[in-house]
């Protein structure tokens, strides 16, 4: 699994990804409120990384993970919110 796939999976687990018609709204990993539009059919994203490199970005991977996770047997998609636990370890010297 490459870095974009890994970050896409992290996004799918830790952020809310919404479907809007045939498009997916995927938040920026920085958490600054930016959302990118992903078209899974065309494998396109509105983020700068996709615009520059024209390869699958972490937002495309995140939308694909969310779609596969939430797809029902009849093909419809159920919106779910997944919360991830974060552990922080402080080390004092």
C-alpha positions as CSV (number, residue, x, y, z in Angstrom):
1,X,0.0,0.0,0.0
2,X,1.5,3.3,-1.0
3,X,1.4,6.6,1.0
4,X,-1.7,8.0,-0.9
5,X,-3.6,4.8,-0.2
6,X,-2.6,4.8,3.4
7,X,-3.7,8.4,3.9
8,X,-6.9,7.8,2.0
9,X,-7.8,5.0,4.4
10,X,-7.0,7.2,7.4
11,X,-9.3,9.9,5.9
12,X,-12.1,7.3,5.4
13,X,-11.8,6.2,9.1
14,X,-11.3,9.6,10.8
15,X,-13.4,12.0,8.7
16,X,-17.0,12.3,7.5
17,X,-17.2,11.6,3.8
18,X,-20.5,12.5,2.1
19,X,-22.0,11.4,-1.1
20,X,-23.7,14.0,-3.2
21,X,-25.3,12.4,-6.2
22,X,-22.5,10.7,-8.2
23,X,-19.8,12.8,-6.4
24,X,-18.1,12.4,-3.0
25,X,-17.2,15.3,-0.7
26,X,-13.9,14.5,1.0
27,X,-12.5,16.8,3.6
28,X,-8.9,18.0,3.6
29,X,-6.6,16.0,5.9
30,X,-5.4,19.2,7.4
31,X,-8.8,19.8,9.0
32,X,-9.0,23.4,7.8
33,X,-12.6,23.0,6.5
34,X,-11.6,22.5,2.8
35,X,-13.6,19.8,1.0
36,X,-12.6,18.3,-2.3
37,X,-15.0,16.9,-4.9
38,X,-14.2,13.3,-6.0
39,X,-15.7,11.7,-9.1
40,X,-15.1,7.9,-8.6
41,X,-16.4,7.0,-12.1
42,X,-13.8,9.3,-13.8
43,X,-11.2,8.9,-10.9
44,X,-10.9,12.7,-10.7
45,X,-10.5,15.0,-7.7
46,X,-10.5,18.8,-7.3
47,X,-7.5,18.8,-5.0
48,X,-4.1,20.3,-6.0
49,X,-2.3,17.0,-5.8
50,X,-4.6,15.4,-8.5
51,X,-4.4,18.6,-10.5
52,X,-0.6,18.5,-10.6
53,X,0.1,14.8,-11.0
54,X,-3.2,13.4,-12.6
55,X,-2.9,10.2,-10.5
56,X,-5.2,8.8,-7.8
57,X,-4.9,11.0,-4.7
58,X,-5.7,10.2,-1.1
59,X,-9.1,11.8,-1.5
60,X,-10.0,9.3,-4.4
61,X,-8.8,6.4,-2.2
62,X,-10.8,7.8,0.8
63,X,-14.0,8.1,-1.3
64,X,-13.5,4.5,-2.7
65,X,-13.0,3.1,0.8
66,X,-16.1,4.9,2.1
67,X,-18.2,3.7,-0.9
68,X,-17.1,0.1,-0.5
69,X,-17.6,0.2,3.3
70,X,-21.1,1.7,3.1
71,X,-22.5,0.0,0.0
72,X,-25.6,-2.1,0.7
73,X,-26.5,-5.3,-1.0
74,X,-29.0,-3.5,-3.3
75,X,-26.3,-1.0,-4.5
76,X,-27.5,2.0,-2.4
77,X,-25.1,3.7,-0.1
78,X,-25.8,4.3,3.5
79,X,-24.2,7.3,5.1
80,X,-22.4,6.4,8.3
81,X,-20.1,8.3,10.6
82,X,-17.1,6.5,11.9
83,X,-15.1,7.9,14.8
84,X,-11.6,6.8,15.4
85,X,-9.9,6.7,18.8
86,X,-6.7,8.6,19.0
87,X,-4.1,7.8,21.7
88,X,-1.6,10.4,22.7
89,X,1.5,9.6,24.7
90,X,3.4,12.4,26.5
91,X,7.0,11.9,27.4
92,X,8.5,14.2,30.0
93,X,12.3,14.4,30.2
